[in-house]
Amino acid sequence: MNPRSAEPQRPPRVTALIVSRNCASQLRRCLEALERSTDRDRLEILVVDNGSHDGSAEVTADFPDVQSLRLPKDFGVTKASNIGMRTAKGDAILFLPAYVEVDPDTIMRLADRLEDSEAIGAVCPVLQRWYRLPDAEAFRHACQSGALTDPQQVPANAAEVAIDYPPGAPVLTRKLFLRGMNYFDERYGDYWSDLELCWQLRNAGKTILCLPQVTVRYGQAPARENDTVHRADCTVGAAAYLGKHVGSGAALKFRFRAALGALFRAQLSLVSALVSGQKVDGSHI
């Protein structure tokens, strides 16, 4: 018997959690980069395939050390992330978009900084832009145009920058904090659960740091699906956020204005979806 095989394995320091949907080629490049990570034995790679139909679910078969979960249909990012988080074994979870490729030292440098201080709630590498926590007007713009207003830039030569909300960027945070907030609120579907995490961190007095000197490569983010259900999901999720953190009146007003605008444009199916509170969670298929 090999004495090394009898040694207990150390638990993973970090779980890289990738929720993937219909992005097979990007997922393959993402996993190839992860496999080159420093201290690979302390990194768990977990892919949750969210009902893909382009072969993405088969990509992980070429990576024997990658854990994978295959969902039968599109459950939305929130529910898919919750399934992954409850499975993850790492002390920290890196929410990693499939279109991002890390450098070999990216994850461990992020983990080192996160562990420096309990005051740090989350860290992310170099990013393209970040946003302040949105109000109702910013949400309206995002649900109509696909982007929040007033993007903030990160100075390239900065060592670190405190930020509010970095959509589309990898974010590393402690699993203990995620467990304490009972993971993601499933009133969100495909939109805004990452924003909820940032709000919860800030509300707990934690700092979210961007480390511009920790590098990754960003590919082209897949286009958001733009059918009626996904458009309604964006608004319903924004209303859920406003209801939790501003008040129920703000949430009702937000949904009412969105439904009225859809009615004015004769988008009756969207009106129905908004009134019923339709979101992307598997029930829409």
Sequence and secondary structure as in RCSB ss.txt:
>XXXX:A:sequence
MNPRSAEPQRPPRVTALIVSRNCASQLRRCLEALERSTDRDRLEILVVDNGSHDGSAEVTADFPDVQSLRLPKDF
GVTKASNIGMRTAKGDAILFLPAYVEVDPDTIMRLADRLEDSEAIGAVCPVLQRWYRLPDAEAFRHACQSGALTD
PQQVPANAAEVAIDYPPGAPVLTRKLFLRGMNYFDERYGDYWSDLELCWQLRNAGKTILCLPQVTVRYGQAPARE
NDTVHRADCTVGAAAYLGKHVGSGAALKFRFRAALGALFRAQLSLVSALVSGQKVDGSHI
>XXXX:A:secstr
  GGGGS     SEEEEEEESS HHHHHHHHHHHHT TTGGGEEEEEEEES  SSHHHHGGG TT EEEEESS  
HHHHHHHHHHHH  SSEEEE  TTEEE TTHHHHHHHHHTT TTEEEEEES S BB    HHHHHHHHHHSS SS
 B   TT S EEESB TTS EEEEHHHHHHTTSS TT SSSSHHHHHHHHHHHTT EEEEETTS EEE       
 SHHHHHHHHHHHHHHHHHHT HHHHHHHHHHHHHHHHHTT HHHHHHHHHT  SSSTT 
